[in-house]
Amino acid sequence: MADTSSHSVLSSPRDNALQTPYLHCSLSSPRLENPQKVPTQFLWPAEDVECALDELNEPLIDLQGFFLGDHESILCAAKEIKKACLSHGFFQVVNHGIDPRLIQGAYDNIGAFFRSPLETKLRATKKRGSLSGYSSAHSERFSSKLPWKETLSFGFAASSPDEEVIEYFKSALGPDFGQTG
């Protein structure tokens, strides 16, 4: 039987010391933000935990030149993307032209999903062999200690009609989640 006792968690002093002049948005589950108690099955032995010593400085890819049709800027962006993928595995795109209100709407909608009760989220559970759906902890990958995370993944193809993703969210989660798609 799983141990369901929990332990207190204190916020890192480093977190309290960071003062940033920009809005930081996260797609992590709200359940993970400022947790007061962590269930025992999510506690890892100290020797298996690595603490970040520095703030992550992800590579920035500037698309302004791409949209202006500047051949040199396009080549530079392509090289920077390759470099970022090889060194970090990810990057942040700037000057992409996406309306900040659309981005905020996406954060708001995905936040509403993660704040939903577990039984609601489980209606969108990722099916075995599928890349799309909800999953929590990915516990099938670990034998004893669990990573404490939730994900919601779904594919997008420019050739697919917009209604396809919207209908998926509405059918799996209800009409209130249509905007999430």
NUTORVEX-935346 format. One line per 10 residues: number of its first residue (from 0); their letters; for each residue z negated, y, x of N, C-alpha, C. Coordinates in steps of 0.001 Angstrom, whole numbers, plus 524288, in hexadecimal, padded with zeros to 5 digits. Each point is the difference from the previous one (the first is absolute). Last residue first. Layout:
# NUTORVEX-935346
NUM = A = Z Y X Z Y X Z Y X ~ ...
END
This chain:
# NUTORVEX-935346
180 = GTQGFDPGLA = 86994 85FDE 7DBFA 80503 7FDDD 801B6 803EE 8042E 800F4 ~ 7EF7E 8044B 7F964 7FF28 7FDD2 80537 80517 7FDDE 8022F ~ 7FEAF 8062C 7EE6F 8010D 8041A 803D8 7FF3B 7FE0F 80596 ~ 7FBA1 7F4EC 7F189 805A1 800BA 80086 80169 803F7 8042E ~ 7EEA4 7F9AD 7F910 8018E 7FF85 80579 805E5 80094 800CD ~ 7F6F3 80024 7EF30 7FDB0 8043D 80315 801C5 7FFE6 805B0 ~ 804A5 7F277 7F356 80329 804C6 7FFD3 7FDD7 80485 8033C ~ 7FBBE 7EBF4 805D3 7FF84 80309 7FB38 802DE 8052B 80062 ~ 7FF42 7F0EB 80C96 7FB13 802EA 7FFCE 7FF2E 8032A 7FB07 ~ 80F43 7F486 803E7 7FB9F 7FD74 802AE 7FACF 802B2 7FEE2
170 = SKFYEIVEED = 80FF7 806E2 7F907 7FF37 7FABD 7FDE6 7FB4F 7FD4F 8027C ~ 804D5 81108 805E0 7FE69 80031 7FA86 7FEF1 7FA8E 7FDD9 ~ 8068A 8017F 81133 7FAAB 80205 7FFAB 7FE16 8001F 7FA5C ~ 8117E 7FAF8 802B9 7FC75 7FC37 80270 7FA56 801D2 7FF6B ~ 80D60 80B57 7FA91 7FF02 7FBD0 7FC3B 7FC65 7FBD8 8023D ~ 80576 80D87 80B3C 7FCBF 8022C 7FBD3 7FE8F 7FBBB 7FC1A ~ 80C02 7FBDA 80D11 7FAB6 80058 8021F 7FC45 80213 7FBDA ~ 811AC 7FF21 7FB06 7FE3C 7FACB 80189 7FA57 80013 801F6 ~ 80A40 80F88 7FB88 7FD06 7FD9F 7FBC0 7FDBD 7FAB0 80182 ~ 80BC4 809DD 80B11 7FA95 801D9 80029 7FC98 7FD38 7FBF9
160 = PSSAAFGFSL = 810FA 7F637 807D6 7FED2 8043B 7FC50 7FA33 8016B 8003B ~ 80A43 7F899 810EB 7FD49 7FE34 7FB49 7FF12 80492 7FC52 ~ 80785 801A4 81150 803D2 7FE41 7FC25 7FD7A 7FE1D 7FAED ~ 7F635 8056A 80F14 802A2 80496 7FDD2 803DC 7FE6E 7FBC0 ~ 7EEAA 7F54D 80439 80569 80005 801CD 802B6 8048E 7FD55 ~ 7EB4A 7F7A8 8041F 80348 8040D 7FDBC 80571 7FF81 80256 ~ 7EC19 7F44B 7FD6A 804E1 80161 80298 802D8 80455 7FD24 ~ 7EAA5 7FBFB 801B2 8048A 7FEFB 7FCBB 804CF 801FB 802CE ~ 7E90B 7FCD8 80171 80522 8003D 80281 8043D 7FF2B 7FBE8 ~ 7EA62 8041E 80371 803BA 7FF99 7FBBA 80553 800DE 80277
150 = TEKWPLKSSF = 7EAFB 7FA8C 80711 80542 80220 8009B 80306 7FF62 7FAEC ~ 7EB00 8000D 809BA 80348 7FEBE 7FB8D 8055B 8024D 8011A ~ 7ED7D 7FA08 80C0D 8044F 80375 7FE9D 802C3 7FDFB 7FB21 ~ 7F1CD 7F9F4 80F34 7FED5 8028F 7FB10 80456 803DE 7FEC6 ~ 7FEFB 7ECDE 80AF9 80109 80596 800A2 7FF3E 80291 7FAA6 ~ 7F586 7EE34 805CC 8044E 80249 7FD12 800ED 805AE 8017F ~ 7F7BC 7ECF9 80935 7FEF6 80574 7FE9B 804DF 8026F 7FD90 ~ 80131 7ED98 803B6 7FA8C 80114 7FEBD 7FF04 8059A 7FE49 ~ 8117D 7F851 8038D 7FCC8 7FB82 7FEAF 7FA73 80179 7FE72 ~ 81399 809F3 7FDA6 7FB45 7FFEB 80329 7FC83 7FB85 7FE49
140 = RESHASSYGS = 81060 80507 7F7B2 80146 80031 80594 7FB3B 7FF44 8037F ~ 7FFC6 8012D 7ED09 80280 7FB17 8016D 80152 7FFC9 805D1 ~ 7F8D0 80F25 7F73F 7FC35 7FC37 801F2 80276 7FAD7 80180 ~ 8051D 812D8 7FA88 80356 7FC42 802CD 7FCA9 7FB9E 80240 ~ 7FA71 81020 7F591 7FDA3 7FD5F 8047E 8039D 7FC72 80314 ~ 806AC 8059D 7ED7C 7FB36 8020E 8024D 7FE32 7FC59 80444 ~ 812B4 805FD 7F41D 7FCD4 7FC0A 802AA 7FB30 802AA 80237 ~ 8126A 8030F 7F23F 7FACB 80180 801C5 7FD86 7FB7A 802F1 ~ 815A1 80345 7FE84 7FB66 7FF00 7FCD7 7FAFD 801C9 8029E ~ 813E1 7F920 807F1 7FE1B 8040E 7FC76 7FB23 7FE48 7FD17
130 = LSGRKKTARL = 80A64 7F57F 80BD1 7FE58 80473 80326 7FD89 8043C 7FCA1 ~ 800E8 7E9F8 7FD72 80221 80510 7FE7A 7FE06 80439 803B1 ~ 7FA9C 7EDBE 80064 80559 8008A 801D7 80288 80533 7FEAC ~ 7F03B 7FAF3 7F45F 800F6 7FD48 804F0 805CC 80059 8016C ~ 7F851 80F35 7F431 80118 7FA6F 7FF65 8013E 7FDA1 80555 ~ 7F3F3 81148 7FA96 8048E 7FE42 802F6 80092 7FA1B 7FF5C ~ 7F66D 80C4A 7F171 7FF20 7FCCF 804AC 80521 7FE3A 8026D ~ 7FA9A 80BA2 7F09C 80487 800DC 8036A 7FF92 7FCCA 80503 ~ 7F2B0 7FFDE 7F32F 804A9 7FF13 7FCCA 804FD 800C9 80329 ~ 7EEEB 803BE 806E7 80196 7FA86 8007B 804B0 7FEA6 7FC94
120 = KTELPSRFFA = 7F7A9 810E0 7FF5B 80318 7FF4E 804C7 8020D 7FA6E 8007A ~ 7F49B 803A9 7F208 804F2 802CE 7FF4E 80380 7FF24 804BC ~ 7EEE7 7F95A 80098 80331 7FCE4 7FC62 8053C 802A4 7FEDD ~ 7F345 808CF 80A9C 8028C 7FBA0 802A2 80380 7FCEE 7FC4D ~ 7FCBE 81417 7FB9A 7FCC1 7FB4E 80073 80326 7FB8A 80272 ~ 805D4 81341 80542 7FFDD 7FCAB 7FB59 7FC50 7FB6C 800CB ~ 80537 80D02 80CF1 7FB10 80103 7FD45 7FF69 7FCA0 7FB1E ~ 80F9C 7FF80 80A40 7FBB6 7FDC2 80308 7FAA2 80116 7FD99 ~ 80F48 80738 7F7B9 80059 7FA49 80031 7FB46 7FDB1 802CA ~ 801C5 81220 7FFDD 7FE6F 7FE18 7FAD5 80038 7FA0D 7FFD7
110 = GINDYAGQIL = 80653 80829 80F14 7FA4F 8006A 7FFBD 7FDF5 7FDFF 7FAC9 ~ 811E7 80183 80245 7FE20 7FB64 802CA 7FA0A 80009 8002C ~ 80810 80E87 7F829 80113 7FB3E 7FD0F 7FE02 7FB20 802C0 ~ 7FE83 8108A 80877 7FCC6 7FFEA 7FB4B 800B6 7FAE3 7FCFD ~ 80AB1 80329 80ECD 7FA8E 7FF08 80186 7FC7F 7FF8F 7FB2E ~ 81151 804CD 7FCFA 7FFC3 7FA8E 801CA 7FA71 7FE97 8019B ~ 80340 8116F 7FB9F 80033 7FCAE 7FB5A 7FFB5 7FA3D 80167 ~ 8016D 80C3C 80D8C 7FAC5 80020 7FDB4 7FFC3 7FC9D 7FB21 ~ 81074 801FD 807C6 7FC8B 7FD01 80376 7FA7F 7FFD2 7FDB9 ~ 80C00 80AA0 7F77A 8016A 7FA86 7FF36 7FC81 7FC74 8034C
100 = RPDIGHNVVQ = 7FE76 81204 8023F 7FDD4 7FE84 7FAE2 80138 7FA49 7FEBD ~ 80718 80814 80F6A 7FA75 7FE96 80084 7FD73 7FE75 7FAD1 ~ 814A7 7FD8B 804AB 7FC97 803D0 7FD78 7FA4A 7FE3E 80076 ~ 80EE5 7FACD 80DE8 7FDB9 7FDF5 7FB2E 7FC07 803F1 7FDEF ~ 80A34 80132 8108A 80213 8026E 7FB4F 7FDD0 7FDE9 7FAE2 ~ 7FCC1 7FCF4 81385 80313 7FC23 7FD22 80232 80222 7FAED ~ 7F449 805DA 80FDB 804C3 802C1 7FE5F 803D0 7FC51 7FD47 ~ 7F314 7F4C4 809FE 7FF2D 80570 7FE72 8054B 8027C 7FED9 ~ 7F618 7EB81 8026C 804C3 80318 7FF7C 7FE8E 8057A 7FE28 ~ 7F5C9 7EFBA 80B4E 7FFB5 803AC 7FBA2 804ED 8034E 80007
90 = FFGHSLCAKK = 7FBF4 7EB21 8071B 80099 8057F 8016B 7FF67 80349 7FB1A ~ 7FDB5 7EA87 80982 80074 80389 7FB8E 800A3 8058B 80206 ~ 7FDEF 7F1AF 80B82 80138 7FCE2 7FB62 8007E 80347 7FB13 ~ 7FC9B 8040C 8136F 7FBDF 80055 7FC10 800DF 7FC4B 7FB60 ~ 80BE2 80081 80F2B 7FADA 80136 80232 7FB92 7FFCD 7FBFE ~ 81244 7FC86 7FB9D 7FE99 7FC91 80458 7FA76 800FD 801FA ~ 80722 80ABA 7F2AD 7FFA3 7FAA1 7FE06 7FE52 7FC3E 8044B ~ 80350 81192 8048C 7FB45 7FF92 7FCC7 7FF43 7FA6F 7FDFC ~ 80F8C 803E2 80952 7FB77 80049 8037F 7FAE6 7FF3F 7FCF2 ~ 80F9B 80144 7F664 7FFD9 7FB19 802FD 7FB24 7FFD5 80375
80 = IEKAACLISE = 80304 80F99 7F71D 7FE8D 7FBDC 7FC50 7FF9B 7FACA 802DB ~ 80638 80E53 8097A 7FA5F 8007F 7FF08 7FE0D 7FBD2 7FC2F ~ 81227 80135 80362 7FD42 7FE2E 804B3 7FA15 80023 7FF37 ~ 80A6C 806FC 7F29C 800C9 7FA53 80052 7FD26 7FDB9 804B7 ~ 8003F 81249 7FE15 7FC9C 7FD96 7FC0E 80076 7FA12 80035 ~ 80B58 80993 80ACE 7FA9B 80083 801D5 7FC3C 7FD5F 7FC2D ~ 811A8 80133 7FB39 7FF52 7FC3D 80448 7FA65 8000C 80205 ~ 80446 80C90 7F376 80036 7FACC 7FDA0 7FF2F 7FBD2 80428 ~ 80195 81176 80567 7FAEE 7FF15 7FD78 7FFC0 7FA97 7FD83 ~ 8100C 8056C 8073E 7FC20 7FF46 8042F 7FA92 7FEDB 7FDC4
70 = HDGLFFGQLD = 80DD7 80446 7F42A 800CD 7FAE9 8027C 7FBE4 7FEE1 80432 ~ 7FEA2 80BE6 7EE91 8001B 800DD 805A8 80015 7FABB 802D1 ~ 7FEB8 804A6 7ECD5 804A9 7FD8A 80230 80097 800D0 805D5 ~ 7F1E5 804C0 7F362 803A4 80433 80167 8050E 7FDD3 80249 ~ 7F200 7F4C6 7FB82 801ED 8025C 7FB31 803C0 80485 80103 ~ 7F80F 7F7D2 80E7F 80310 7FC0E 7FD32 8026D 80267 7FB21 ~ 7F3DD 809E3 809B8 80534 7FFE0 80261 8039A 7FC1A 7FD61 ~ 7EE4F 8008C 7FA58 802B7 804E2 7FEC7 8058F 80007 80235 ~ 7F196 7F289 80107 80526 7FF12 7FDAC 80310 804F8 7FED5 ~ 7EFB0 7F7D6 80D53 801C9 804B2 7FD4A 80590 7FF22 7FE05
60 = ILPENLEDLA = 7EE7A 7F3EE 805CA 805B2 7FFF9 7FFF5 801C2 80490 7FC96 ~ 7ED8C 7F98F 80B35 80260 80323 7FBDE 805EA 7FFDA 8009E ~ 7EEEA 7F289 80614 804CB 802D4 80159 80227 802E9 7FB37 ~ 7EB45 7FC8B 801C1 804BF 7FD26 7FEC5 804C9 80333 8017B ~ 7EBDE 7FF69 805B0 8042B 803E4 7FFE1 80522 7FD24 7FF2B ~ 7EA2F 7FC02 7FD1B 8054D 7FE08 80087 803DE 80481 7FF93 ~ 7EC24 8016B 80787 802E4 800A1 7FB2D 80591 7FE29 800F6 ~ 7F0DD 7F789 80B91 802F4 804D6 7FF66 8028A 80028 7FAA1 ~ 7F56C 7F1C9 804D3 7FD85 80406 8032D 80299 8054F 7FF45 ~ 7FD2B 7ED90 7F405 803D5 803C6 801DE 7FD23 8044A 802F9
50 = CEVDEAPWLF = 7F917 7EBE5 7FE34 7FF83 80547 7FDE3 80437 8037F 80253 ~ 7FDFC 7EA61 7FC17 80163 803F9 803E3 7FFB1 80551 7FD63 ~ 7F804 7EB38 7FCA9 8013C 8052F 7FDF5 80131 803B4 8047F ~ 7F9D7 7EDEE 8013F 80545 7FFE7 7FDCB 801D1 80557 7FE15 ~ 7EEB5 7FC71 806FF 803BE 7FEEA 8043A 805AC 7FFCA 7FE0C ~ 7F190 80259 7F404 800DF 804A1 80344 8040E 7FF01 8043E ~ 800EA 7F525 7EE00 7FC8E 8002E 80493 8017B 80499 80383 ~ 803F5 801DC 7EBB3 8021A 7FD14 80472 7FC1D 8004C 8047D ~ 7FFF7 80225 7E9A8 7FDBF 801A5 804FD 80202 7FC7A 80458 ~ 8037C 7FDD8 7ED5F 80383 803AC 8028D 7FDE4 801F9 80537
40 = QTPVKQPNEL = 7F6B6 7F45F 7F44A 804BB 7FD3D 801A1 803FA 80390 802A3 ~ 7EFB8 806B2 7F8A7 7FF6B 7FD30 804F0 8050A 7FD65 801CC ~ 80030 81176 7F417 7FEA8 7FA85 7FF41 8003F 7FD0E 80532 ~ 7FB98 81456 7FE67 8046A 7FCA8 80154 7FE49 7FA5E 7FF24 ~ 7FA0A 814B5 7F97D 7FE8B 7FA94 800EF 804F3 7FCE7 80128 ~ 80179 811EE 7FDA5 7FA70 7FFFC 80139 7FE27 7FA83 80157 ~ 813A4 80A8B 801A5 7FD02 7FBBB 7FDAB 7FA4E 8004A 801B0 ~ 81052 80C6F 8018B 7FA5B 800D9 7FFFF 7FCED 7FB87 7FD83 ~ 812DE 7FC8A 7FD35 7FE6E 80530 801B0 7FA1E 8009E 7FF5B ~ 80A0E 7F0E8 7FA86 7FECE 7FFF4 8058C 7FE0F 8053A 801FC
30 = RPSSLSCHLY = 805C9 7FCE9 7EE81 7FB75 7FCAB 800C0 7FE4F 80010 805B2 ~ 80FB0 8082C 7FA2E 7FB5B 80351 7FF98 7FAFB 7FCE3 800C6 ~ 81228 7F9FD 808FB 7FD21 7FF6B 7FB26 7FB50 803A7 7FFE7 ~ 81065 805A3 80B5E 7FC41 7FBBA 7FFF2 7FD2A 7FFF4 7FAC9 ~ 80D48 80C38 8068A 8014C 7FC4F 7FBEA 7FC4F 7FB5E 7FFFA ~ 7FE82 81575 8061A 7FFC6 7FA8B 80190 80165 7FC94 7FB68 ~ 80093 81576 80868 8005B 7FC7A 7FB91 8001D 7FA6E 801FD ~ 7FA66 814CB 80675 800FD 7FAA0 801A7 7FFFA 7FC93 7FB2F ~ 802EB 81586 8053E 7FE6B 7FC32 7FC19 80162 7FA99 801F7 ~ 7FB96 80FDC 80D89 80407 7FE23 7FC82 7FDBD 7FC0E 7FC29
20 = PTQLANDRPS = 7F726 8088A 80EF4 801E1 8042A 7FCA5 80410 7FE2E 7FC07 ~ 7EEBC 7F5A8 80931 8059D 800B1 80079 801DE 80419 7FC24 ~ 7EE40 7F742 80A74 8015C 80411 7FC4A 805CD 8010A 800AB ~ 7F073 7F0F8 8061E 8057F 80176 7FFBA 800DA 80418 7FBC4 ~ 7EF78 7F796 80385 8012B 8042C 803B3 805A3 801E1 7FF9F ~ 7F8DB 7F192 7F619 7FDA9 804DF 7FE2D 8016D 80496 80384 ~ 80576 7EEF9 804B0 80295 80194 7FB2C 7FDF4 8053D 7FE1A ~ 7F7BF 7F81D 80E6C 8050D 80232 8017A 802F3 801DD 7FB2D ~ 7F032 7F6CA 7FE39 7FF20 8057E 80158 80520 802A9 80170 ~ 7FFD4 7EFD7 7F294 80033 80103 80592 7FEEE 805BD 8011A
10 = SLVSHSSTDA = 7F7FB 7F61D 7EF1A 804E8 80231 801D7 7FF90 80140 805C9 ~ 7F575 7F022 7F71A 7FF85 8059C 800EA 8053A 80208 801D7 ~ 7F896 7EE95 7F455 803C3 80204 803C3 7FF29 805D9 80078 ~ 7F513 7ED17 7F8D7 8010A 8059C 7FFD5 803CB 8018C 80448 ~ 80002 7ECC4 7F6E0 7FD59 802EC 80417 8016B 805BC 7FF87 ~ 7FF46 7ECED 7F2EA 802E1 8044D 80261 7FC94 802E1 803DE ~ 80315 7EB9D 7F54C 7FC7F 80449 8016C 8031E 8043C 802BD ~ 8065B 7EF0B 7F98F 80173 804E8 7FD6C 7FC2E 80465 8011D ~ 807F1 7EC4A 807A1 7FB85 80387 8004A 8019A 80531 7FDA1 ~ 808AB 7ECEB 7FAD0 80081 804C4 80327 7FB13 80349 7FFB8
0 = M = 80158 7EA99 7FE6C 80000 804A0 7FCB3 80000 804DC 80377
END
